[in-house]
Amino acid sequence: MSTSDTFGNQASTQVLASVLISPGAGGLTQIEPALRRALDGTGPTIAPIPTEPENIASTIKSVIRADDPDFPIESGDIAIVCSTSGSTGTPRGTLLSRTALHASATAFGTRFGTDARWVLAMPIHRIAGLMVLVRSHFNSSPIVIDPSIGGARQFSAPTFWATTQSAVRSSRADGRPLMVSLVPTQISRLIDSGKVGIEALQAYDLVLSGAAATPQPLLEKLRQLGIKVSVSYGMSETCGGCVFDGRPLDGVQISIASEQDAQPGRISIAGAVVASGYRLRPDLDGVSFIDKRFITHDVGAIDPAGLIHILGRLDDIVTVGGVNVALSAVEAAIRHHPNIDEVAVIDITDPLWGSLPLAYVVLRANETHTEESKNKLRHEIQEAVAQRIGRAATPRTVSFVDQLPMLDSGKIDRLGLRLQANQEISDGQLNHPGEV
């Protein structure tokens, strides 16, 4: 049963139904029937929730109040409540309507085609993996599942190659183009694995790289290898990717909060793909969804050719001794070093400087370093940043780690890194950084 609210939308008394998703292929079996009914409007609004890890599952459920009759869904048109990855704190439940999801799938199909076969290697409770299912539903696209899905096993080049070969055989039989959506970390690991990973990527008619920024050196490498990559920009609040290679999908309008959109400014997004708001968070809706636009936390600019460039995040800009420093720009400068595989730059609060940047670096697997060579590398990294950006941006410490902590969405767990840095300082494992 539903009644009309003061805005003319359908206010529903329907309970938000959780769909628990197990790791592996079984997760797809669990969500497909409920997703189909939610998108067709014949079933309840669903909230995809992973069964593992338990702490993430319990956090999501408590935030969005799934299966709670005291908190019905906000509108009868909502098909999916998709949780954000919570990279800066508590996750949010994003209200995605059937209209928005259909608009996204249709605009994507107009840009890239509707007859694809998809390889699914992303978590299906997050927007990137979920949108593969949504496009498949609206376009009747078959899906091939990588065994790593949902953390069932570690993502690896040999397994992904085998999954890809199975999909290639099917596409040769029916002529469907082959597509896959991956995060930059997955792509980088496939490239670093050598022939097996590279040949797997070369088999695709489209490789979407999204969920996190794609480093320019990686993008150049992919294009040198003839891999058909498209860099996507979007978020749960826009039904996933809404800008590809700098060009918005049809019906998506991008604005920059600066004079004539030419200078860097805050990005806002309008169009049918925009979410209806956040689950049970009218306080956030009031600052994030204004005049049918989603106000992002990203900074960008539009060049004379009309291409959109994502430059970083508002919360990525910190003040060091009175100087504004974009942590993403520091990361980009460090990535240019030939010995660096991955990098994350975070900041900690300092009573004298305001904020201090710290770098966590993963070295390339084929490189062997002594403590002496690591110290030399630290100096090279700090000098490179100082020369490219300025002394204030220089990381006060450079820590070499085997891997960076990642969220299940494929983004770096920056909050976790900040907590780790503060704990290391407290334990005396990391000297409190000072002036470089």
C-alpha positions in Angstrom: 0.0 0.0 0.0 1.2 3.5 -0.8 0.0 7.1 -0.5 1.0 10.3 -2.3 3.3 12.6 -0.3 3.3 16.4 -0.5 5.7 16.3 -3.5 3.5 14.1 -5.6 5.7 11.1 -5.2 4.5 7.8 -4.0 5.2 7.4 -0.3 5.3 3.7 0.4 4.6 1.7 3.5 6.7 -1.0 2.0 9.4 -2.5 4.1 13.0 -2.4 2.7 13.9 -6.0 2.0 17.5 -7.1 2.6 19.1 -9.5 0.1 22.0 -11.3 1.7 24.8 -12.0 -0.8 27.3 -14.8 -0.2 30.8 -14.7 -1.7 31.2 -16.5 -5.0 28.7 -17.4 -7.8 26.0 -18.2 -5.2 25.7 -14.5 -4.5 24.4 -13.9 -8.0 21.8 -16.7 -7.6 20.6 -15.0 -4.4 20.1 -11.5 -5.8 18.9 -12.1 -9.4 15.2 -13.0 -8.7 14.8 -10.2 -6.1 16.6 -7.7 -8.4 14.4 -8.6 -11.4 11.2 -8.0 -9.4 12.5 -4.8 -7.9 13.4 -3.4 -11.3 10.1 -4.5 -12.8 8.1 -3.1 -9.9 6.6 -6.4 -9.0 8.6 -6.9 -5.8 9.8 -4.9 -2.8 12.7 -2.5 -2.8 15.9 -4.4 -2.1 19.1 -3.7 -0.2 22.0 -5.9 -1.3 24.1 -6.8 1.8 27.2 -9.0 1.9 27.2 -11.9 4.3 31.0 -11.4 4.8 32.7 -9.7 6.5 30.2 -9.6 9.3 31.1 -6.2 10.6 30.4 -4.6 7.2 27.1 -6.5 6.9 25.9 -5.4 10.4 27.0 -1.8 9.8 25.1 -1.5 6.6 21.9 -3.1 8.0 21.9 -0.9 11.1 22.4 2.3 9.0 19.7 1.6 6.4 17.3 -0.3 8.7 16.6 -3.1 6.3 13.7 -5.4 7.2 12.5 -2.9 9.8 8.7 -2.3 9.6 9.1 0.9 11.6 11.2 2.4 8.8 9.4 1.9 5.4 11.0 2.8 2.2 10.8 6.5 1.3 9.1 6.2 -2.1 7.4 3.5 -4.0 9.6 4.2 -7.0 12.8 3.2 -5.2 14.1 -0.2 -6.6 17.5 -0.5 -4.8 19.1 1.0 -1.7 22.8 0.7 -2.5 25.3 1.3 0.3 28.3 3.4 -0.3 31.7 2.1 0.6 32.1 4.4 3.6 35.6 5.4 2.6 35.5 8.5 4.9 33.4 7.0 7.7 29.9 5.5 8.1 28.4 4.2 4.8 25.2 5.7 3.4 22.2 4.0 1.8 21.7 5.6 -1.7 18.1 5.6 -2.9 18.1 4.5 -6.6 14.8 4.6 -8.4 13.7 2.4 -11.3 13.7 5.5 -13.5 17.3 6.4 -12.6 18.6 2.8 -13.1 16.8 2.5 -16.4 18.1 5.8 -17.6 21.7 4.9 -16.7 21.4 1.5 -18.4 19.9 3.1 -21.5 22.4 5.9 -21.8 25.3 3.4 -21.3 23.8 1.2 -24.0 23.6 4.1 -26.4 27.2 4.9 -25.8 28.7 1.4 -25.8 26.0 -0.9 -27.2 23.4 -3.2 -25.7 24.3 -6.6 -26.9 27.4 -7.2 -24.7 28.5 -10.2 -22.7 29.8 -9.1 -19.3 32.5 -10.7 -17.1 31.6 -9.9 -13.5 34.6 -9.5 -11.2 33.3 -6.7 -8.8 31.3 -7.1 -5.6 27.6 -7.0 -6.5 26.5 -5.2 -3.4 28.5 -2.2 -4.5 27.4 0.1 -7.4 30.0 -1.0 -10.0 29.1 -4.7 -9.8 25.4 -4.0 -9.3 25.2 -1.9 -12.4 26.5 -4.8 -14.5 23.5 -6.7 -13.2 21.1 -3.8 -13.9 22.5 -3.4 -17.5 22.2 -7.1 -18.0 18.5 -7.0 -16.9 17.4 -4.2 -19.1 19.5 -5.3 -22.1 19.2 -9.1 -21.7 23.0 -9.4 -21.5 24.6 -12.7 -20.4 27.1 -12.7 -17.5 30.1 -14.8 -16.8 31.3 -14.8 -13.2 34.9 -14.6 -12.1 35.4 -17.0 -9.1 36.9 -14.1 -7.0 33.6 -12.3 -6.8 32.6 -11.1 -3.4 35.9 -12.1 -1.9 35.3 -15.8 -2.5 39.0 -16.1 -3.4 41.8 -13.7 -4.2 41.6 -12.0 -7.6 44.4 -13.4 -9.7 45.6 -13.3 -13.3 45.5 -17.0 -14.0 41.9 -17.4 -12.8 40.8 -14.2 -14.5 42.4 -15.4 -17.7 40.5 -18.7 -17.5 37.2 -16.8 -16.9 38.0 -14.6 -19.8 38.7 -17.5 -22.1 35.3 -19.1 -21.2 33.6 -15.8 -22.1 35.6 -15.4 -25.3 34.4 -18.9 -26.5 30.8 -17.9 -25.9 31.2 -14.6 -27.6 32.8 -16.2 -30.7 29.7 -18.4 -30.9 27.1 -15.7 -30.7 29.1 -12.6 -31.8 28.5 -10.5 -28.6 31.1 -8.0 -27.6 33.0 -8.8 -24.4 33.0 -6.2 -21.6 34.4 -6.1 -18.0 34.4 -3.5 -15.2 37.5 -3.5 -13.0 39.2 -1.2 -10.5 42.6 0.2 -11.3 44.3 -2.1 -8.7 42.9 -5.2 -10.4 44.1 -3.9 -13.8 47.5 -3.0 -12.5 48.0 -6.5 -11.0 46.9 -8.1 -14.3 49.5 -6.0 -16.2 52.2 -6.7 -13.7 51.5 -10.5 -13.9 52.9 -10.5 -17.5 51.6 -12.3 -20.5 48.6 -14.1 -18.9 47.1 -10.9 -17.5 47.9 -8.7 -20.5 46.4 -11.2 -22.9 43.3 -11.5 -20.8 42.7 -7.7 -20.9 43.5 -7.6 -24.7 40.6 -10.0 -25.3 37.9 -7.4 -24.2 36.1 -5.1 -26.5 35.7 -2.7 -23.5 37.6 -2.6 -20.2 36.0 -0.1 -17.8 38.3 1.3 -15.2 36.5 3.0 -12.3 35.7 3.2 -8.6 39.0 5.0 -8.0 41.3 7.3 -10.0 43.2 5.6 -12.8 46.8 6.7 -12.7 48.0 8.3 -15.9 51.1 6.0 -16.3 48.8 2.9 -16.1 46.4 4.4 -18.6 49.3 5.1 -21.0 50.6 1.5 -20.6 47.1 0.1 -21.4 46.9 2.1 -24.6 50.4 1.1 -25.6 49.3 -2.6 -25.2 46.3 -2.0 -27.4 43.8 -2.6 -24.5 40.5 -0.9 -25.2 40.1 0.9 -21.9 37.5 3.5 -20.9 37.9 5.5 -17.7 34.7 6.0 -15.9 33.6 8.6 -13.4 30.6 8.3 -11.2 29.3 7.1 -7.8 26.5 5.3 -6.1 24.5 8.6 -6.3 24.7 8.6 -10.1 23.9 4.9 -10.7 27.7 4.3 -11.2 29.6 5.7 -14.2 28.0 8.7 -15.8 31.1 10.2 -17.4 33.4 8.1 -19.6 36.7 9.4 -20.9 35.7 12.9 -19.9 32.4 12.8 -21.8 29.0 12.6 -19.9 26.4 10.1 -21.0 23.4 11.4 -22.9 21.1 13.2 -20.5 23.8 13.9 -17.9 24.7 17.5 -17.1 28.0 18.4 -15.4 28.6 21.8 -13.8 31.7 23.2 -12.1 31.3 25.7 -9.3 33.6 28.2 -10.8 33.5 31.0 -13.4 32.3 29.6 -16.7 33.3 26.1 -15.6 36.8 26.8 -16.9 38.6 26.9 -13.5 38.8 24.1 -11.0 35.7 23.9 -8.8 33.2 21.6 -7.1 31.4 19.2 -9.4 27.6 18.9 -9.5 25.6 16.4 -11.6 22.1 16.6 -12.9 20.0 14.2 -15.1 17.7 11.2 -14.8 20.6 9.1 -13.4 20.8 11.0 -10.1 19.6 9.2 -7.0 16.5 10.2 -5.0 18.5 10.9 -1.9 19.9 9.0 1.1 18.1 6.4 3.2 16.9 8.0 6.4 19.2 11.0 6.0 17.2 14.2 5.2 20.0 16.2 6.8 22.4 15.0 4.1 19.8 15.3 1.4 19.5 19.0 2.2 23.2 19.7 1.3 23.9 16.9 -1.3 20.7 17.0 -3.5 19.8 20.6 -4.4 17.5 21.6 -7.2 17.6 18.0 -8.6 21.4 18.2 -8.7 23.8 16.0 -6.8 26.5 18.1 -5.2 29.7 16.0 -5.2 32.8 16.3 -3.0 34.9 16.2 -6.1 36.9 19.0 -7.8 37.1 19.2 -11.6 37.4 21.4 -14.6 36.1 21.4 -18.2 38.6 22.0 -20.9 37.9 23.9 -24.2 37.1 20.6 -26.0 34.3 20.0 -23.4 36.1 17.2 -21.7 35.7 16.9 -17.9 38.8 16.4 -15.8 38.6 15.1 -12.2 41.3 16.8 -10.2 40.6 15.4 -6.7 38.3 15.8 -3.7 37.4 18.7 -1.5 38.3 16.6 1.5 41.6 15.8 -0.4 42.8 19.4 0.1 44.6 20.0 3.4 46.4 23.0 4.8 50.1 22.6 5.6 51.6 25.7 7.3 49.0 27.9 5.6 49.5 26.4 2.1 46.7 24.4 0.5 47.9 20.9 -0.7 46.0 18.5 -2.8 46.9 15.0 -1.6 45.9 13.5 -4.9 48.4 15.7 -6.7 51.1 14.4 -4.3 50.1 10.8 -5.1 50.2 11.6 -8.9 53.8 13.0 -8.5 55.0 9.9 -6.6 53.4 7.5 -9.1 55.7 8.8 -11.8 58.7 7.1 -10.1 59.5 3.9 -12.1 59.9 1.8 -8.9 56.5 2.6 -7.5 53.5 0.3 -7.9 50.9 1.8 -5.7 50.8 4.9 -3.4 48.4 6.5 -0.9 49.0 9.8 0.7 47.1 10.7 3.8 47.4 13.5 6.3 47.5 13.7 10.1 46.7 16.6 12.3 49.7 18.6 13.7 49.4 21.5 16.2 52.2 23.5 14.5 51.6 22.8 10.8 47.8 22.1 10.8 48.2 19.0 8.7 51.1 16.9 7.6 51.2 14.6 4.5 52.4 11.0 4.9 53.0 8.5 2.1 52.5 4.8 2.1 54.2 3.2 -0.9 54.1 -0.3 -2.5 57.2 -1.1 -4.5 57.0 -3.0 -7.8 57.1 -6.8 -7.3 60.2 -7.2 -9.4 62.3 -4.7 -7.5 64.5 -5.7 -4.5 65.6 -3.0 -2.1 67.9 -2.8 0.9 67.4 -0.3 3.7 70.0 1.9 2.1 68.3 1.9 -1.3 64.9 2.6 0.4 66.4 5.6 2.2 67.6 6.8 -1.2 64.2 6.2 -2.7 62.5 8.2 0.2 64.8 11.1 -0.6 64.0 10.9 -4.3 60.3 10.8 -3.7 60.4 13.8 -1.3 62.5 15.8 -3.7 60.3 15.0 -6.7 57.2 16.2 -4.8 59.0 19.3 -3.6 60.1 20.2 -7.2 56.7 19.4 -8.8 54.3 20.8 -6.3 56.2 22.6 -3.5 58.0 22.0 -0.2 54.7 22.1 1.8 53.4 19.1 -0.2 56.4 17.0 0.6 55.4 13.8 2.5 57.0 14.0 6.0 57.4 10.3 6.1 57.5 7.6 3.3 56.6 4.1 4.6 57.1 1.1 2.4 54.3 -1.5 2.8 53.6 -4.8 1.1 50.0 -3.7 0.2 47.6 -0.9 0.8 44.5 -1.5 2.8 41.5 -1.7 0.5 37.7 -1.4 0.9 35.6 -4.0 -0.8 34.6 -1.4 -3.4 38.2 -1.3 -4.6 39.0 2.1 -3.1 41.9 2.6 -0.7 40.9 2.6 2.9 42.2 6.1 3.7 40.4 6.3 7.1 42.0 3.0 8.0 45.4 4.4 7.0 45.0 7.5 9.1 44.1 5.4 12.1 47.1 3.2 11.4 49.4 6.2 11.1 48.2 7.6 14.4 48.6 4.2 16.1 52.1 3.8 14.7 53.1 7.2 16.1 51.5 6.4 19.4 53.4 3.0 19.6 56.7 4.6 18.6 56.9 2.7 15.3 56.7 5.9 13.3 58.4 9.0 14.5 56.2 12.0 14.6 57.0 13.7 11.3 58.3 17.2 11.3 59.7 19.6 8.7 61.4 18.0 5.7 
